[in-house]
Amino acid sequence: MEPIHLAMIFALIISVVIHEMAHGYAANWLGDPTARLAGRLSANPLVHLDPLMSVIIPGLLVVSGSPLLFGAAKPVPYNPYNFIKHQKWGEAIVAAAGPLANIVIAVVFAVLIRLTETGVLALNNTFIELAFGIIVLNIFLAFFNLVPIPPLDGSKIFPRLLPRSLAHSYENFRRIMEQNTGISFMIIIFVFVFVLAGPIYSLTRGLAMLLIGL
């Protein structure tokens, strides 16, 4: 395995850890200490990693030559009944914090590339290649997690944008799907592979190029 591939797997692990930490910090800010008490606000990757989703699947994608790199950490626990602030939008805020963290990571690395292009920094081509990969990776993670299929983050944001009657029906659907995670992930895989993979990847690449000024 090439060093840059190992670097990308490491970048993926850090990215999904920051994603989950963002959920935990958002919940803690809203008044729910569940993630903090569970030790999930830690920057130690070991408390967040899932062996299958964080290591094995990304490794297989790299070895197979897949143009996409994907993975996830263990979901951060939270209890919306503990929210003191923004109770109506609390779950949506916690859900949005993860994808937002990924966008921030992408912007930081885009700034590094732009500073290199303007001569402010003198970073080599290998770093530029890695930085662009990290940008694509994090934009992709953000877009993927915003898909409104339970238990993805988008499923907690989407009902807050619907009329009350539709939101209630969707919440019932979400509860059923979250109780049947096997079915949920089968639907996610099917929708992603046959419907969303191409559009999300094209949108991801386009936004990444826009961020670095190309």
C-alpha contacts under 8 A as a table, 3 or more apart, distances in Angstrom:
res1	aa1	res2	aa2	distance
1	M	5	H	6.48
1	M	6	L	7.01
1	M	63	V	7.28
2	E	5	H	5.23
2	E	6	L	6.59
3	P	6	L	5.09
3	P	7	A	6.14
4	I	7	A	4.82
4	I	8	M	6.13
4	I	130	L	6.91
5	H	8	M	5.04
5	H	9	I	6.32
5	H	62	V	6.72
6	L	9	I	5.13
6	L	10	F	6.24
7	A	10	F	5.03
7	A	11	A	6.08
7	A	130	L	7.68
8	M	11	A	4.81
8	M	12	L	6.04
8	M	130	L	7.17
8	M	133	G	7.32
8	M	134	I	7.14
9	I	12	L	4.98
9	I	13	I	6.26
9	I	55	V	7.75
9	I	58	P	6.59
9	I	59	G	7.14
10	F	13	I	5.11
10	F	14	I	6.30
11	A	14	I	5.16
11	A	15	S	5.98
11	A	134	I	6.71
12	L	15	S	4.97
12	L	16	V	6.16
12	L	54	S	7.92
12	L	69	L	7.88
12	L	70	F	7.45
12	L	71	G	6.99
12	L	134	I	7.79
12	L	137	L	7.32
13	I	16	V	5.42
13	I	17	V	6.14
13	I	45	P	7.53
13	I	49	L	7.68
13	I	54	S	6.22
13	I	55	V	7.82
13	I	71	G	7.78
13	I	72	A	7.84
13	I	73	A	7.77
14	I	17	V	5.08
14	I	18	I	6.16
14	I	45	P	7.24
15	S	18	I	5.22
15	S	19	H	6.13
15	S	102	N	6.72
15	S	105	I	7.79
15	S	138	N	6.97
16	V	19	H	4.80
16	V	20	E	6.24
16	V	71	G	7.33
16	V	72	A	5.61
16	V	73	A	5.68
17	V	20	E	5.26
17	V	21	M	6.10
17	V	43	A	7.44
17	V	45	P	6.22
17	V	48	H	6.14
17	V	49	L	7.41
17	V	73	A	6.27
18	I	21	M	4.94
18	I	22	A	6.03
18	I	43	A	7.68
18	I	98	G	7.61
18	I	101	A	6.85
18	I	102	N	7.74
19	H	22	A	5.27
19	H	23	H	6.71
19	H	97	A	7.48
19	H	98	G	4.27
19	H	99	P	6.65
19	H	101	A	5.78
19	H	102	N	6.36
20	E	23	H	5.13
20	E	24	G	6.45
20	E	48	H	7.61
20	E	73	A	6.98
20	E	74	K	7.70
20	E	75	P	6.54
20	E	76	V	5.93
20	E	98	G	6.09
21	M	24	G	4.99
21	M	25	Y	6.10
21	M	40	R	6.60
21	M	41	L	5.37
21	M	42	S	7.32
21	M	43	A	7.57
21	M	76	V	7.53
21	M	98	G	7.71
22	A	25	Y	5.14
22	A	26	A	6.04
22	A	94	V	7.83
22	A	97	A	5.42
22	A	98	G	5.28
22	A	101	A	6.46
23	H	26	A	5.22
23	H	27	A	6.25
23	H	76	V	6.73
23	H	94	V	5.09
23	H	95	A	6.39
23	H	96	A	7.87
23	H	97	A	5.48
23	H	98	G	5.49
24	G	27	A	5.18
24	G	28	N	6.10
24	G	35	A	5.28
24	G	36	R	7.00
24	G	40	R	6.68
24	G	41	L	6.00
24	G	76	V	6.13
24	G	77	P	7.60
24	G	78	Y	7.36
24	G	94	V	7.53
25	Y	28	N	4.97
25	Y	29	W	6.04
25	Y	35	A	7.90
25	Y	36	R	7.94
25	Y	41	L	6.59
26	A	29	W	5.06
26	A	30	L	6.30
26	A	93	I	7.04
26	A	94	V	5.22
26	A	97	A	6.52
27	A	30	L	5.06
27	A	31	G	6.44
27	A	32	D	5.34
27	A	33	P	7.23
27	A	35	A	7.57
27	A	78	Y	6.58
27	A	80	P	7.99
27	A	83	F	7.41
27	A	90	G	7.76
27	A	94	V	5.72
28	N	31	G	5.11
28	N	32	D	4.78
28	N	33	P	5.16
28	N	34	T	7.58
28	N	35	A	7.21
28	N	36	R	6.96
29	W	32	D	7.27
30	L	83	F	5.13
30	L	84	I	5.78
30	L	85	K	5.13
30	L	86	H	7.11
30	L	90	G	6.99
31	G	82	N	6.06
31	G	83	F	4.75
31	G	84	I	5.10
31	G	85	K	6.81
32	D	35	A	7.68
32	D	78	Y	6.68
32	D	79	N	6.35
32	D	80	P	7.12
32	D	82	N	4.87
32	D	83	F	5.42
32	D	84	I	7.72
33	P	36	R	5.16
33	P	37	L	5.96
33	P	78	Y	7.66
33	P	82	N	7.97
34	T	37	L	5.27
34	T	38	A	6.16
34	T	77	P	6.34
34	T	78	Y	5.26
34	T	79	N	6.70
35	A	38	A	5.02
35	A	39	G	6.33
35	A	40	R	5.09
35	A	41	L	6.48
35	A	76	V	6.16
35	A	77	P	5.53
35	A	78	Y	5.95
36	R	39	G	5.18
36	R	40	R	5.68
36	R	41	L	5.47
37	L	40	R	7.55
39	G	42	S	6.02
39	G	47	V	7.43
40	R	47	V	6.65
40	R	48	H	6.91
40	R	76	V	6.60
42	S	45	P	7.89
42	S	47	V	7.50
44	N	47	V	6.09
44	N	48	H	7.53
45	P	48	H	5.35
45	P	49	L	6.04
46	L	49	L	5.51
48	H	73	A	5.58
48	H	74	K	5.48
48	H	75	P	7.93
49	L	53	M	7.91
49	L	54	S	5.75
49	L	72	A	7.83
49	L	73	A	4.87
49	L	74	K	5.91
50	D	53	M	5.48
50	D	54	S	5.19
50	D	55	V	7.33
50	D	72	A	7.34
50	D	73	A	5.35
50	D	74	K	5.50
51	P	54	S	5.58
51	P	55	V	5.40
51	P	56	I	6.38
52	L	55	V	5.76
52	L	56	I	4.87
52	L	57	I	5.97
53	M	56	I	6.36
53	M	57	I	5.56
53	M	58	P	7.18
53	M	71	G	5.11
53	M	72	A	5.17
53	M	73	A	6.56
54	S	57	I	6.86
54	S	58	P	6.60
54	S	71	G	5.23
54	S	72	A	5.31
54	S	73	A	5.73
55	V	58	P	5.60
55	V	59	G	6.02
55	V	71	G	7.66
56	I	59	G	5.15
56	I	60	L	6.18
57	I	60	L	5.09
57	I	61	L	6.19
57	I	70	F	7.63
57	I	71	G	6.72
58	P	61	L	5.08
58	P	62	V	6.27
58	P	69	L	6.12
58	P	70	F	5.84
58	P	71	G	5.81
59	G	62	V	5.20
59	G	63	V	6.16
60	L	63	V	5.08
60	L	64	S	5.97
61	L	64	S	5.20
61	L	65	G	6.32
61	L	66	S	5.26
61	L	68	L	7.36
61	L	69	L	6.28
61	L	70	F	7.77
62	V	65	G	5.25
62	V	66	S	6.03
62	V	69	L	7.00
63	V	66	S	7.72
66	S	69	L	7.05
68	L	137	L	7.88
68	L	201	Y	7.93
69	L	137	L	6.68
70	F	137	L	7.53
70	F	141	L	7.32
79	N	82	N	5.73
79	N	83	F	7.53
80	P	83	F	5.37
80	P	87	Q	7.61
80	P	90	G	6.88
80	P	91	E	6.46
83	F	86	H	7.30
83	F	87	Q	5.84
83	F	90	G	6.81
84	I	87	Q	6.57
85	K	90	G	7.35
86	H	89	W	5.44
86	H	90	G	5.27
87	Q	90	G	4.88
87	Q	91	E	7.84
88	K	91	E	7.73
89	W	92	A	5.26
89	W	93	I	6.07
89	W	160	R	7.17
90	G	93	I	5.12
90	G	94	V	6.26
91	E	94	V	5.14
91	E	95	A	6.06
91	E	156	K	6.14
91	E	157	I	7.37
92	A	95	A	5.02
92	A	96	A	5.97
92	A	156	K	5.29
92	A	157	I	4.45
92	A	160	R	7.26
93	I	96	A	5.15
93	I	97	A	6.17
93	I	157	I	7.75
94	V	97	A	5.32
94	V	98	G	7.44
95	A	98	G	6.17
95	A	99	P	7.73
95	A	153	D	4.88
95	A	154	G	7.11
95	A	156	K	6.24
95	A	157	I	6.73
96	A	99	P	5.70
96	A	100	L	6.08
96	A	146	L	7.98
96	A	153	D	6.80
96	A	154	G	7.73
96	A	157	I	7.14
97	A	100	L	5.07
97	A	101	A	6.11
98	G	101	A	5.20
98	G	102	N	6.61
98	G	142	A	7.52
98	G	153	D	7.93
99	P	102	N	5.06
99	P	103	I	6.35
99	P	141	L	6.95
99	P	142	A	4.15
99	P	143	F	7.35
99	P	145	N	6.68
99	P	146	L	7.22
100	L	103	I	5.04
100	L	104	V	6.26
100	L	142	A	7.02
101	A	104	V	5.07
101	A	105	I	6.35
102	N	105	I	5.10
102	N	106	A	6.31
102	N	138	N	4.91
102	N	139	I	6.49
102	N	141	L	6.90
102	N	142	A	5.85
103	I	106	A	5.02
103	I	107	V	6.20
103	I	138	N	6.31
103	I	139	I	5.89
103	I	142	A	6.64
104	V	107	V	5.08
104	V	108	V	6.19
105	I	108	V	5.18
105	I	109	F	6.45
105	I	135	I	7.26
105	I	138	N	6.83
106	A	109	F	5.39
106	A	110	A	6.12
106	A	134	I	6.72
106	A	135	I	4.27
106	A	136	V	7.42
106	A	138	N	5.78
106	A	139	I	6.51
106	A	208	A	8.00
107	V	110	A	4.91
107	V	111	V	6.13
107	V	135	I	7.36
107	V	211	L	7.05
108	V	111	V	5.20
108	V	112	L	6.47
109	F	112	L	4.95
109	F	113	I	6.35
109	F	131	A	5.71
109	F	132	F	7.39
109	F	134	I	7.39
109	F	135	I	6.43
110	A	113	I	5.13
110	A	114	R	6.23
110	A	131	A	7.45
110	A	132	F	7.38
110	A	135	I	6.85
110	A	208	A	7.93
110	A	211	L	5.82
110	A	212	I	5.19
111	V	114	R	5.04
111	V	115	L	6.05
111	V	212	I	7.29
112	L	115	L	5.13
112	L	116	T	6.23
112	L	121	L	7.68
113	I	116	T	5.07
113	I	117	E	6.25
113	I	128	I	6.30
113	I	131	A	7.28
113	I	132	F	7.95
113	I	212	I	6.48
114	R	117	E	5.02
114	R	118	T	6.28
114	R	212	I	5.96
114	R	213	G	7.43
115	L	118	T	5.19
115	L	119	G	6.22
115	L	120	V	5.15
115	L	121	L	5.58
116	T	119	G	5.10
116	T	120	V	5.80
116	T	121	L	4.54
116	T	122	A	5.66
116	T	123	L	6.09
117	E	120	V	7.70
117	E	121	L	7.89
118	T	121	L	7.70
119	G	122	A	6.48
123	L	127	F	6.34
123	L	128	I	6.99
124	N	127	F	5.49
124	N	128	I	6.45
125	N	128	I	4.90
125	N	129	E	6.12
126	T	129	E	5.15
126	T	130	L	6.22
127	F	130	L	4.98
127	F	131	A	5.88
128	I	131	A	4.98
128	I	132	F	6.12
129	E	132	F	5.27
129	E	133	G	6.29
130	L	133	G	5.04
130	L	134	I	6.25
131	A	134	I	5.04
131	A	135	I	6.27
132	F	135	I	5.01
132	F	136	V	6.29
132	F	208	A	7.52
133	G	136	V	5.18
133	G	137	L	6.01
134	I	137	L	4.95
134	I	138	N	6.08
135	I	138	N	5.37
135	I	139	I	6.18
135	I	208	A	6.18
136	V	139	I	5.32
136	V	140	F	6.01
136	V	204	T	6.09
136	V	205	R	6.26
136	V	208	A	5.84
137	L	140	F	5.17
137	L	141	L	6.19
138	N	141	L	4.96
138	N	142	A	6.14
139	I	142	A	5.09
139	I	143	F	6.22
139	I	204	T	5.82
139	I	207	L	7.91
139	I	208	A	7.43
140	F	143	F	5.21
140	F	144	F	5.93
140	F	200	I	7.03
140	F	201	Y	6.95
140	F	204	T	5.67
141	L	144	F	5.19
141	L	145	N	6.04
142	A	145	N	5.39
142	A	146	L	6.33
143	F	146	L	5.17
143	F	147	V	6.82
143	F	200	I	6.99
143	F	204	T	7.86
144	F	147	V	5.60
144	F	200	I	7.48
145	N	152	L	5.28
145	N	153	D	5.28
145	N	154	G	6.09
146	L	152	L	6.71
146	L	153	D	5.49
146	L	154	G	3.90
146	L	155	S	7.51
147	V	152	L	6.58
147	V	153	D	7.27
147	V	154	G	4.96
147	V	155	S	7.05
148	P	152	L	6.49
148	P	153	D	7.07
148	P	154	G	4.12
148	P	155	S	4.05
148	P	156	K	7.53
148	P	157	I	7.66
148	P	158	F	6.13
149	I	152	L	5.73
149	I	154	G	6.75
149	I	155	S	5.33
149	I	174	R	7.92
149	I	184	S	7.59
149	I	188	I	6.85
150	P	153	D	7.53
150	P	154	G	7.69
150	P	155	S	5.18
150	P	156	K	7.96
150	P	174	R	5.69
150	P	177	M	6.07
150	P	178	E	6.17
150	P	184	S	6.42
151	P	155	S	6.40
151	P	174	R	7.52
151	P	177	M	7.37
151	P	178	E	5.88
151	P	181	T	7.63
151	P	184	S	7.19
152	L	155	S	5.72
152	L	156	K	7.71
153	D	156	K	5.62
153	D	157	I	6.84
154	G	157	I	5.05
154	G	158	F	5.81
155	S	158	F	5.43
155	S	159	P	7.09
155	S	174	R	7.10
156	K	159	P	6.49
156	K	160	R	7.66
157	I	160	R	5.70
157	I	161	L	7.18
158	F	161	L	5.43
158	F	162	L	6.88
159	P	162	L	5.17
159	P	166	L	7.69
159	P	167	A	4.69
159	P	168	H	7.79
159	P	170	Y	6.49
159	P	171	E	6.92
160	R	167	A	6.92
161	L	167	A	7.88
162	L	166	L	6.02
162	L	167	A	5.27
163	P	166	L	5.48
163	P	167	A	5.91
164	R	167	A	5.00
164	R	168	H	6.16
165	S	168	H	5.27
165	S	169	S	6.52
166	L	169	S	5.14
166	L	170	Y	6.09
167	A	170	Y	5.04
167	A	171	E	6.04
168	H	171	E	5.12
168	H	172	N	6.40
169	S	172	N	5.22
169	S	173	F	6.39
170	Y	173	F	4.95
170	Y	174	R	6.08
171	E	174	R	4.89
171	E	175	R	6.19
172	N	175	R	5.23
172	N	176	I	6.39
173	F	176	I	5.24
173	F	177	M	6.22
174	R	177	M	5.13
174	R	178	E	6.02
175	R	178	E	5.16
175	R	179	Q	6.28
176	I	179	Q	5.25
176	I	180	N	6.50
177	M	180	N	5.02
177	M	181	T	6.23
177	M	183	I	7.18
177	M	184	S	5.67
178	E	181	T	5.44
178	E	184	S	7.17
180	N	183	I	5.65
180	N	184	S	6.37
181	T	184	S	4.80
181	T	185	F	6.09
182	G	185	F	5.42
182	G	186	M	6.31
183	I	186	M	5.06
183	I	187	I	6.26
184	S	187	I	5.23
184	S	188	I	6.21
185	F	188	I	4.84
185	F	189	I	6.00
186	M	189	I	5.20
186	M	190	F	6.13
187	I	190	F	5.09
187	I	191	V	5.99
188	I	191	V	5.23
188	I	192	F	5.87
189	I	192	F	5.13
189	I	193	V	5.88
190	F	193	V	5.34
190	F	194	F	5.94
190	F	195	V	7.76
191	V	194	F	5.51
191	V	195	V	5.17
191	V	196	L	6.25
192	F	195	V	5.50
192	F	196	L	4.60
192	F	197	A	5.19
193	V	196	L	6.55
193	V	197	A	5.56
194	F	197	A	7.00
195	V	198	G	7.27
195	V	199	P	7.88
196	L	199	P	5.49
196	L	200	I	5.81
197	A	200	I	5.44
197	A	201	Y	5.98
198	G	201	Y	5.22
198	G	202	S	6.09
199	P	202	S	5.14
199	P	203	L	6.03
200	I	203	L	5.08
200	I	204	T	5.89
201	Y	204	T	4.94
201	Y	205	R	6.12
202	S	205	R	5.25
202	S	206	G	6.08
203	L	206	G	5.08
203	L	207	L	6.12
204	T	207	L	5.31
204	T	208	A	6.07
205	R	208	A	5.02
205	R	209	M	6.13
206	G	209	M	5.24
206	G	210	L	6.23
207	L	210	L	4.91
207	L	211	L	6.15
208	A	211	L	5.13
208	A	212	I	6.51
209	M	212	I	5.37
209	M	213	G	6.16
209	M	214	L	5.08
210	L	213	G	5.03
210	L	214	L	5.66
211	L	214	L	7.66
